[in-house]
């Protein structure tokens, strides 16, 4: 079965309204989060809410992943037990740095008799993970590991390495491409990390289109963090015969518009040092 992964939305497990809304969002996949989006004192409640949401099977054809807490936390074991019981499409494990980490997850899933259809996704967000990316990706050849792909985590890598995040994430590009090569050398998929500047749609377009315009199904899709970006990401990543055109996507209804029909193109974030709207390279779309 071939799954489109043009847009993957992170949804906080502690927010029942968000979990309910996820049933109707125009996203190819959902990542129900128990880690960063959930406060320590809300972990247990979020775990129960995600269990109920997944058990209800109300997400349609969307791919559903559950992001558990990392192996160095006190919550990962309960998270993994719950995920194995409710049987999502996959389990996303943060801060995987070695084959030994993957084996801990695989052994636990085997011991509790988890359905073999549940796949494991590894978050690449440590220096060790990047250095061992090829070794990690090679584990796809061992069915017991259940490995399905990588998810790149730029924010945690930036914190660990003190590499500065800049507009367009050019400082991260060598690491991203290294992981892409390592993943695809063994036939793994890789998802890029979430775009964090949630009010900056032009910035999201710029970052996403860097991959989309290459027309490669093997390159990593983005993971937008806001529902309003899902349709945009789907348009950017749908294979097409002609080069991507913002004007064409606006006309076809893919781009968000106001009630008057004008394109909603907010000002680029000044705090990131990017350009204002008047300097955008799309003169046909300026008001």
For each residue, the residues with C-beta under 8 A, 3 or more apart:
1:
2:
3: 28 29 63
4: 28 237
5: 8 28 29 63 189 191 221
6: 28 221 233 234 236 237 238
7: 26 27 28 29 221 222 223 224 229 230 233 234 237
8: 5 27 28 29 30 31 63 65 191 221 222 223 224
9: 22 25 27 29 30 31 223 224 225 226 227 230
10: 31 33 37 67 194 223 225
11: 15 18 19 22 30 31 32 33 37
12: 15 18 33 37 38 46
13: 19 32 33 34 37 38 46 47 49 50
14: 37 38 39 42 45 46 49
15: 11 12 18 19
16: 19 20 49
17: 20 21
18: 11 12 15 21 22
19: 11 13 15 16 22 32 49 50 53
20: 16 17 23 53
21: 17 18 24 25 227
22: 9 11 18 19 25 27 30 32 53 59 62
23: 20 58 59 60
24: 21
25: 9 21 22 30 227 230
26: 7 227 230 231 234
27: 7 8 9 22 30 62 227 230 234
28: 3 4 5 6 7 8 62 63 234
29: 3 5 7 8 9 62 63 64 65
30: 8 9 11 22 25 27 59 62 63 64 65
31: 8 9 10 11 65 66 67 92 223
32: 11 13 19 22 50 53 54 64 65 66 67 88
33: 10 11 12 13 36 37 38 67
34: 13 37 38 43 46 47 50 66 67 68 69 75 79
35: 38 67 68 69 70 94
36: 33
37: 10 11 12 13 14 33 34
38: 12 13 14 33 34 35 42 43 46
39: 14 42 43
40: 43
41:
42: 14 38 39 45 46
43: 34 38 39 40 46 47 69 75
44: 47 48 78
45: 14 42 48 49
46: 12 13 14 34 38 42 43 49 50
47: 13 34 43 44 50 51 75 78 79 82
48: 44 45 51 52
49: 13 14 16 19 45 46 52 53
50: 13 19 32 34 46 47 53 54 66 82 86
51: 47 48 54 55 82 85 86
52: 48 49 55 56
53: 19 20 22 32 49 50 56 58 59
54: 32 50 51 57 59 64 66 86 87 88
55: 51 52 86
56: 52 53
57: 54
58: 23 53
59: 22 23 30 53 54 62 64
60: 23
61:
62: 22 27 28 29 30 59
63: 3 5 8 28 29 30 89 90
64: 29 30 32 54 59 88 89 90
65: 8 29 30 31 32 88 89 90 91 92 121
66: 31 32 34 50 54 79 82 83 86 88 90 91 92
67: 10 31 32 33 34 35 91 92 93 94 123
68: 34 35 75 76 79 80 83 91 92 93 94
69: 34 35 43 73 75 76 79 94
70: 35 73 76 93 94 95
71: 76 93 95 101 104 105
72: 95
73: 69 70 76
74:
75: 34 43 47 68 69 78 79
76: 68 69 70 71 73 79 80 93
77: 80 81 108
78: 44 47 75 81 82
79: 34 47 66 68 69 75 76 82 83
80: 68 76 77 83 84 91 105 108 109 112
81: 77 78 84 85 112
82: 47 50 51 66 78 79 85 86
83: 66 68 79 80 86 88 91 118
84: 80 81 87 109 112 113 114 115 118
85: 51 81 82
86: 50 51 54 55 66 82 83
87: 54 84 114 115 117 118
88: 32 54 64 65 66 83 91 118
89: 63 64 65 117 118 119
90: 63 64 65 66 118 119 120 121 148
91: 65 66 67 68 80 83 88 105 109 118 119 120 121
92: 31 65 66 67 68 121 123 151
93: 67 68 70 71 76 96 101 105 120 121 122 123
94: 35 67 68 69 70 123 125 153 156
95: 70 71 72 101 123 125 126 129 156
96: 93 101 102 122 123 124 129 136
97: 101 126 128 129 132
98: 101 102 128 129 132 136
99: 102 103 132 135 136 139
100: 103 104
101: 71 93 95 96 97 98 104 105 122
102: 96 98 99 105 106 120 122 136 139 145 147
103: 99 100 106 107 145
104: 71 100 101 107 108
105: 71 80 91 93 101 102 108 109 120 146
106: 102 103 109 110 120 144 145 146
107: 103 104 110 111
108: 77 80 104 105 111 112
109: 80 84 91 105 106 112 114 118 120 146
110: 106 107 113 114 144
111: 107 108
112: 80 81 84 108 109
113: 84 110
114: 84 87 109 110 118
115: 84 87 118
116: 146
117: 87 89
118: 83 84 87 88 89 90 91 109 114 115 146
119: 89 90 91 146 147 148
120: 90 91 93 102 105 106 109 145 146 147 148
121: 65 90 91 92 93 147 148 149 150 151 191
122: 93 96 101 102 129 136 147 149 150 151
123: 67 92 93 94 95 96 129 150 151 152 153
124: 96 129 130 133 136 150 151 152 153 179
125: 94 95 129 152 153 154 155 156 157 160 193
126: 95 97 129 130 156 157 160
127: 130 131 157 160 161
128: 97 98 131 132
129: 95 96 97 98 122 123 124 125 126 132 133 136
130: 124 126 127 133 157 175 178 179
131: 127 128
132: 97 98 99 128 129 135 136
133: 124 129 130 136 137 150 178 179 182 183
134: 137 138 182 185 186
135: 99 132 138 139
136: 96 98 99 102 122 124 129 132 133 139 147 150 182
137: 133 134 140 147 150 182 183 185 186 188
138: 134 135 141 186
139: 99 102 135 136 142 145 147
140: 137 145 147 148 186 187 188
141: 138 186
142: 139 145 147
143: 146
144: 106 110
145: 102 103 106 120 139 140 142
146: 105 106 109 116 118 119 120 143
147: 102 119 120 121 122 136 137 139 140 142 188
148: 90 119 120 121 140 188 189
149: 121 122 183 188 189 190 191
150: 121 122 123 124 133 136 137 179 183 188 189 190 191
151: 92 121 122 123 124 190 191 192 193 223
152: 123 124 125 175 176 179 190 191 192 193 220
153: 94 123 124 125 156 157 193
154: 125 157 158 165 169 172 176 193
155: 125 158 159 165 193 196
156: 94 95 125 126 153 159 160
157: 125 126 127 130 153 154 160 161 163 172 175
158: 154 155 161 162 163 164 165 172
159: 155 156 162
160: 125 126 127 156 157
161: 127 157 158
162: 158 159
163: 157 158 171 172
164: 158 171
165: 154 155 158 169 171 172
166: 169 170 171 272 273
167: 203 272 273 274
168: 206 207 210
169: 154 165 166 172 173 176 207
170: 166 173
171: 163 164 165 166
172: 154 157 158 163 165 169 175 176
173: 169 170 176 177
174: 177 178
175: 130 152 157 172 178 179
176: 152 154 169 172 173 179 180 192 220
177: 173 174 180 181
178: 130 133 174 175 181 182
179: 124 130 133 150 152 175 176 182 183 190
180: 176 177 183 184 190 219 220
181: 177 178 184 185
182: 133 134 136 137 178 179 185 186
183: 133 137 149 150 179 180 186 188 189 190
184: 180 181 187 188 190 218
185: 134 137 181 182
186: 134 137 138 140 141 182 183
187: 140 184
188: 137 140 147 148 149 150 183 184
189: 5 148 149 150 183 220
190: 149 150 151 152 179 180 183 184 220
191: 5 8 121 149 150 151 152 220 221 222 223
192: 151 152 176 211 220 221 222 223
193: 125 151 152 153 154 155 223
194: 10 222 223 224 225
195: 198 203 204 207 208 222 223 224 225 229
196: 155 225
197: 200 203 204 269 272
198: 195 225 226
199: 266 269
200: 197 203 204 266 268 269 272 274
201: 204 205 228 229 232 256 264 265 266
202: 205 206 265 266 268 274 277 280
203: 167 195 197 200 206 207 268 269 272 274
204: 195 197 200 201 207 208 222 224 229 232 233
205: 201 202 208 209 232 236 246
206: 168 202 203 209 210
207: 168 169 195 203 204 210 222
208: 195 204 205 211 212 222 232 233 236 237
209: 205 206 212 213 236 244
210: 168 206 207 213 214
211: 192 208 214 216 219 220 221 222 237
212: 208 209 215 236 237 244
213: 209 210 243 244
214: 210 211 219
215: 212 239 240
216: 211 219
217: 239
218: 184
219: 180 211 214 216
220: 152 176 180 189 190 191 192 211
221: 5 6 7 8 191 192 211 233 237
222: 7 8 191 192 194 195 204 207 208 211 233 237
223: 7 8 9 10 31 151 191 192 193 194 195
224: 7 8 9 194 195 204 229 230 232 233
225: 9 10 194 195 196 198 229
226: 9 198 229
227: 9 21 25 26 27 230
228: 201 231 232 256
229: 7 195 201 204 224 225 226 232 233
230: 7 9 25 26 27 224 227 233 234
231: 26 228 234 235 254 256
232: 201 204 205 208 224 228 229 235 236 249 254 255 256
233: 6 7 204 208 221 222 224 229 230 236 237
234: 6 7 26 27 28 230 231 237 238 254
235: 231 232 238 249 252 254 255
236: 6 205 208 209 212 232 233 244
237: 4 6 7 208 211 212 221 222 233 234
238: 6 234 235
239: 215 217
240: 215 243 244
241:
242: 245 248
243: 213 240
244: 209 212 213 236 240 248 249
245: 242 248 249
246: 205 249 250 255 282 285
247: 250 251 282 284 285
248: 242 244 245 251 252
249: 232 235 244 245 246 252 254 255
250: 246 247 254 255 257 263 285
251: 247 248
252: 235 248 249
253: 257
254: 231 232 234 235 249 250
255: 232 235 246 249 250 263 264
256: 201 228 231 232 263 264
257: 250 253 261 262 263 264
258: 261 262 263 264
259:
260:
261: 257 258
262: 257 258 287
263: 250 255 256 257 258 285
264: 201 255 256 257 258
265: 201 202 277 280 285
266: 199 200 201 202 277
267: 270 276 277
268: 200 202 203 272 274 275 276 277 280
269: 197 199 200 203 272 274
270: 267 273 274 276
271:
272: 166 167 197 200 203 268 269
273: 166 167 270
274: 167 200 202 203 268 269 270
275: 268 279 280
276: 267 268 270 279
277: 202 265 266 267 268 280 286
278: 286
279: 275 276
280: 202 265 268 275 277 285 286
281:
282: 246 247 285 286
283: 286
284: 247
285: 246 247 250 263 265 280 282
286: 277 278 280 282 283
287: 262
